[in-house]
Amino acid sequence: MLKRIGIGVLIVAIFVIMLWFTSNNPGVVEIDLAFGVVRPSIPLAFSVTFVFGWAFGLLCTSFFMFRIVNERRRLRRALRNTESEISSLRNLPLADAD
């Protein structure tokens, strides 16, 4: 419950800061791309940059998580095989029991 309230407060704080930033920076920035020039407002340029950075971070994290999930699956399979081998070795009769 406290976590949801904290997330809600964080979202509201980010929204208020965004509105404050937008009202204090009404100017336009010129971005020269290889194929043309774009003139977005400053808040729009920052927002688009933030979204692209977030998406790139999410993509990098998903590749890392995919590797971890595959390694976990491989380790579980190896553990299952090892446990079955140990149980089969425990069930073998003792040859030196004299």
Secondary structure, DSSP 8 states (H G I E B T S, - for coil): -HHHHHHHHHHHHHHHHHHHHHHH---B--EEETTEEE--BHHHHHHHHHHHHHHHHHHHHHHHHHHHHHHHHHHHHHHHHHHHHHHHHHTS--S---
